[in-house]
Amino acid sequence: MTRPNTGKPRAVLYLRQSVAREESISLELQETAGRDYAAKQGYRVVGVESDPGISGRTWKRPAVQRVMHMVEAGEADVIILWKWSRLSRSRMDWAVAADRVDQAGGRIESATEPLDVSTSTGRLARGMLTEFAAFESERIGDVWKESHERRVRAGKPANGKPRFGYTYDAVTKAFRPDPVSGPVLAEMYRRYLAGESVYSLVGWLNDGPTRPVQGYGVSVDGMWSARTVRRMLDSGFAAGYFTHRGELIEGIHEPLITADEWTEYQARRATRRVRRSSERSPYLLSGLIRCWCGATMNAGLFGSQRTAKYRCKAAGEKRLHTGGYVTTTVVEAAVLGWLQAVATDLEAAAKDQAPPPLQTKGPSEAQARRKLVKLQARLETLTTRYADDEIPREMYDRVRIKTQAEIAETETVFRDAQVEQIRPMRVVIPDLLREWDSLPIEARRDMLSRLIHPVVVRPMRPRSEVAVAGLWEAAPSVGEFRT
């Protein structure tokens, strides 16, 4: 591209402040050096663009894109840098940028490292300087990587970003429980385990003085949100863990909750994740009730009297059977009656000092642990055989995906079995009944989800049939309906 002769060459200064502390030269110093150089060369400065605190390893910088556009649009003839490394520390990005500027008929010059790039010797020297910049960038990255790995091996997170509930000691480079926000974080877990929904926690937190920190993603208004709360609780930092490359690692910082509370939180979180919409429902059995036909039942105000009822989804949408409605009072009275019957049995068993053995609803913790060890060993053996070229890639991928799915499923079973050991839920029924009227709906619903299979209903007139069964029993079927 041939540019018209318009007098003094037009120069645009590009400034970038490095994120590396040892190379963080102020933008003011870079601009002064650039203007002095332009004056000596007889250039007219038509613009100054800067990217403060942005790594030279990325090309996604607003100011550098504007500078390139000015040259390609014919608005500037020369790009002046403080050093060659300011434009980019990437070999590929530098090569592409230099070619784009050459094709546009412009040139790139350095205020402190002047070279005549119109000659082969000058271009070689520039190439050596840009190569050294790329090397220096990689060296700094290696240092940071080793520093992070060293911290992780010592049981510390790779960085000291803010974490709610803790303060960061810059001297020891360790996290310590914060006397103000630490108890709030522990209370959040305990409220969740007591049955409160995430949305209830958000309301409770926003009514208080504490606010989230940047490490967990803060909403625009700086207030708590459901996403922020979930991210913070799921991180496990309060349980003494931190995440590194997607793996949960035990840290040396003091936990705010017990290991049992963390295990139970994971199990409860897994079950609530599939029925989150029911957390805010004003109906006791939302997410916990099924029609005899196998369909789910939705709660709402139905009929001309706008009565609270559960409605079979299949009867309403697919017309699989007639009816499909049952009033909430009928089902909830059946559930309450079932709880009272179990409490009576427990009281009688306690008097006889011979409580009936608690049947588990699935594999024991020991069984799940043994299966988990076998699956992990299988995955390791599979990986070794693939690395030794004993099996093809297609077979490796197929078996690996299947094994990883089995591991995830077994881990869930293992956590559930641990929770059953931690809290044999059947024994809390008497306490639940005593506090029944004072507990909020979501707390009652959460407790029920730990005690019973989904309630099965056969809508009928004049009175529907309802079947309730504990998790230590077989799930209810049509044949077990009480009249």
N, C-alpha and C positions, 0 to 999 in steps of 0.2 A: 504494500500500500504506500503510495507516494503522498506525502503531506505537503500542503501549500506553505510557502515561505511567508510567515506573518510577523516577522521581526524576531524578538527574543523567544527562544524556546520556552514553552509553558511546562512548568514542573508541578507535580503534586507530591506532597510529602506523605509517606506512609509510616506510621508509628505503631509499634506494638510493645506493650510492657509484658515481659516474660512472667510466667507463673513460678518459675524457678527463682528462689530467693536470691541466690548468688548472682543471678544475671538480670535482676529486676532493675533496669535503668529507667529513671523517671521519663515520662513523656515530654516534659518541659525541656530536659537536657537533649533528648533526641530531636525535638523541633528546632532548638537553637542551633545545633550542629547542622541540621538539614538546611536551614535558612542561610547560614554562613556559607555553606558549600554552594548553594544556588546563586548567591551574590557573586562569589568568586568566578563561577562558570558563566555568569551573564544570563541566568535563567530568570523567568518571571514566575513566581509562585502563585498558582491559581487555586490551590486547595490544600487542606491538611486533613487527613483522615487517620483515625486511631482506633485500635482494638486493645483497650486496657485489660490486663489480666487474663488474656486468652492464650491457650497453648499454641505454639507454632506447629504442632503436629497435626492440627486439623485445618482443613481449608474452608470450613464453614464459619468464616468470620465476616461480619457485615462490612467492615471498612475495607478489607482487602478486595472484596467483590466490587465495591463502588470504585476503587482505584483502577481495577482492571477494566471496568466498563468505561471510565473516562478516557483511557488510552484507546480502546477499541472504537469508541464513538468519536474520536478525533478531538476531544476536549482537552487533552493533555498530551505532551510529547515525551516527557521523562517522568519516571517514578524514582524518587529519591528515598533511599533507606538509610537508617543510621548504620546498620551492619547488614551484610548479605543474609544473615540468619533471621533478620526480622521478617522477611517476606514469608519464609516457610522453613521448617526443619524436616520436611518430607522430600526425599529425592524425586519421587514421581511428581508431586505438586510443583516443585521448583522447575522441573523440565517442562511441564505443561505450561506453566506461567510464562517462562522465558520464550517458549515457542509462540504463545498467543501474542505477546508484546511484539516480538520480531515480525510476525505476520501482519500486525496492525501498523508497522512502520515506526514504532516507538522504541524506547530503550529503558533499561533499569540500571541505576547507578547507586553507589554507596558513598555516603558522606565521609566515612572514616576509613574505608578500605577501597580507595580509588583504583580502578583497573580499566584499561582500554579493551573493552570486550569486542571491539571491532576487529581485533587480531586474534589469531589462533592461540597465541600465548596468553592473552588476557582471558579468553574463554576457558582455557585450561586452569588458570589460576582461580577463576570464579568457581569452576567445577570443584576444585580442591577445597575451597572455603565452604561451599555448600555441602560437600561430602563430610567435612569436619563438623559442620552444624548438625547434620543428621546423626553422625556418630555421637556427638555430645548429648543429643536428645535421647538416644537409645541408652547411653551410659546413665543419664539421670533417671530414666525409666527403670533400669535394672537396679539402681540404688533404692528407689522407692519400693520396688517390688520386693527386694530382699528385706527392707525395713518392715514392710507389711507382713511378710511371711514370718519374720522373727517375732513380731508382736503376737501373731496368731499362735505360734508354737509356745509362747509364754502364757497363753490363755487370755489374751487381750484382743479386742476388736482391732481391725486393720487401721482404723482411724478414730479420732476423738470427737466425731460429730455429736451434737447434743442428743441426749436420750432422756425422755421424760422419766422422772422419778430418781434421777441420779445427777450428781455434779461431777465434773471432770477435773482431776488434779493434774495441772500441767507439769508439775515437778516430777511426780511418780508416774505420770502418764497412765493413770488408772481411774476407774469410775468408783464413786462412793455414793451410798444412798443419800438422797436429799431429805433433810428433816421435814420439809414442807410438802413436796410433791411425792415423795416416796410412799408415805402412808395412803395417799390418794390412789396411787397405782395399785397397791395391794388391795385396797377396798374395791376397786373396779373388778378384779378377778373374783372376789368373794361375793359381790353382788350378782355377777354373771352366773356363778355356780349356784346361787340361791334362787335363780330363775329369772332375773331381770334381763330384758332384751338389750341389745346394743343401743337401740333408739332410746330406751329409758335411761341408759348410762349417759348418752349424749345430753339429754335434758338435765340430768343431775350435775354433770360437769359444767355445762354452760351457766348454770345457776350459781356456781362457785367461783372463787377467785383464780384458780389455776387455768393456764392456757397451754395448748400443745406447743411442742418445739419443732423446729424445721426438719429434724431427722426423720420424722414419720409422715411428712407431707401435710402442710397446713392449708386450710381453705383460704380463699381470698379475704374473707372478713376476719381471719385470725381466730375464729371460734372452732370449737370441737365439731367434728362431723362423724358420721357412722364409719366412713372409710378410714379416717385417721385412727379412730378407736380400734377398729379391727386390725389394722396394720400394727399398731403398738402392742396389742395383746397377743397377736399371732407371732410376734418376733421372739417371744420367750426370754427377752433380756431380764425381765423381773424374776424369772426362775433360775437365773444364773447362766444363761446360754447367750450366744451370739451367732449370727449367720455369716459364713464365709464361703463364697462360691456355691451358694445354694445348700450348703450343709450346716446343720445345727451343731455347734461346738461348745463344749463346756468351758466357761470362762472362770477367771479367778475373782471376779467381782462378787460382792455379797448379794445373795438373792433376797427378794422381798416377799416371795411366797414359797411354800413348801413344795417338795418334789411331788407329793400326792396331789396337791392342788393343781399343779401344772399338768400332770397326767389326766386328771379329771377334766380340766379345761379343754385339752385336746380332744378327748372323747365327746364332750358336750358340743364343742365347736363343729365337729364332723357331722353330728346328727342335726344340728340346727342349720347347717349350710344348705341342706336339701329342703328345708321347710321354713326359710327365712320369712316368707310373707305372712306366716301364721304367728310370728313373734308379736306383732302389734294388734292382732285380732282381739276384739272384746268378747269373743266366745270361748268358753272353757276348752272345748274339744277340737278346735281348729287344728287340722293336721293329724288328728288322732282318732278319726272316725271313718268307717267304711260301710258301704251298703252290702247287703248279703249277696248282691250280684257281682261284687268285686270292685265296683267303681268307688271313687272318692265321694265325699259328701261336703257340700259347701254350706256355710252358715250365713244367715241373713234374715231380713224381715220380709215374710211372704204372706200372701193372702190379703183379703179385703181388710182384715183386722190388723195387718202388719205385725203378725206374731213372730217371735224369734223361733226359727226352725232350722234344722239341718235338712238339706235337699240332696237327693241322689243325682249326681251329675249325669249318669247314663239315662236315667228316667226323664230328665229334663231336656237333654240335648239329643240323645240317640233313640229315645223312646223304646228302650229295651224292655221295660215293664211299666205298669201303671203305678200310680201313687208316687212314692219316693220322698215323702215329707214325714218328718217326725219332730215334735216340739222339743226345744232344748231342755225343758224342765223334765221331761220323761227320761231322756238319756242321762242327764246329769244326776238325777235322783238314783238311777240304777248304778252309776259309778260310785256315788257316795255310799249307797247301800253295800256295795261290794267292799269298799274300804272298811266300813264298820264291821262287816263279817270277818275280814282278815284280822282286824284289830282284836276282835273277840277271841279268835282262834289263838292268836299270839299270847293273849292274856291267860287263856286256859293252859297253854303249853308251858308258860312261865311258872304257873302254880305247880304243875306236875314236874317241873325241872327237867323236862324231856322235850325240848323243842324239835319239831320235825326237821330233818335235814334239808338244807337249801339246795334245790336243784339249779344248776346253771343252765343258761339258755344256749350255750355253745361250748366250744373247746375251752379247756382250762388254760391258765396262764402258762403252765409248764408245756402243755401240748403245743400251744402257739409259739412258744420260744423255740422248741425243738424244730418245728417246721420252718421257722424263720432262719435258723442256723443252716438247715439243709438247703434252703433256696439260695441263700447267700453263697454257700459253698458251690452250688451248681453254677451260679453266675460267674464266680471266679474261675472255675474250671473251664467254662465255656469261653471266657475271654482269653485264657491261656492257650487253649486249643486253636482259637482263631489267630492269635498272635504268632503261633508256630505253623500257620498255614495248614492245619490239619482239617479244617472245615471251611467251606466257601462262605463268602460274605452274606449271601441270601439266607442260608441256614442260620448263620450267627444272628442276623437281625431278627429273624422270625422267632427264634427261641429266646433271645434276649428280651424282646418286647413282652412275650408271654410270661417269662420269669419275673420281670420287673412288675408286671400287673399282679402276679401272685404274691410278690413281696409286699406291695402296697396293701393288698387285701388282708394279708396275714398280720401286718403291723396294726391295722385297725382292730382286728380280732384280739390281738395281744393287748392293746390299750384298753379295750372294753373289758377284757378279763381282769386287768389290773384294777380298773375302776370297781368291778364287782367285789374284789377283795378289799379295796379301800373302804367302800361304803356299801355294805349289804343293805340294799334299799328297803327291803321289806320291814325291817325293824323300825323305820322312821314313820310308819303309818300312824301309830297312835299320836305322835307329836304333830303330824300333819293334820289330823282330825281336830286336835285341840286348837290349832292356829288357823283352821280352814277359813273361818269368816273374816279374819283380819288380814289374810294374805291377798296381795293383788292377783288378778286373773293370770298374768304371765307367770308368776311364781308357782301358782297351783298347776298350771298347764305343764310347766317344765318338770315339776316333781312327778306328775302323772306319767310323763314320757319316759321316766326312769323306772316306773313301776309296772306299767301295763302294756300289753300288745294293743294295736289299734282296736278300738271298740267296734264290734260288728252289729249292725242294726238291720232288722227286717221290717220296713214300714208297713203297718197293717192298721185296720180299724176293728174295734174301737181303740185298741192299744197296741203299739208296736212291740216287737220282741227285741231284746237287747242282750248281748253276750259280752262279758268282761272277763279277762284272764290276765294273771300276772306274768311277768317275763320269765319267772321260774317254772311256768306251766306251759303246756302246749297252747298255741294260738287258737282262739275261738273259731268254731265252725258253725254252720247252719244248724247241725244236729244238736248243738249244745245250747240253743236258745232257751231262755227261761220264759215262761208265759207271764 
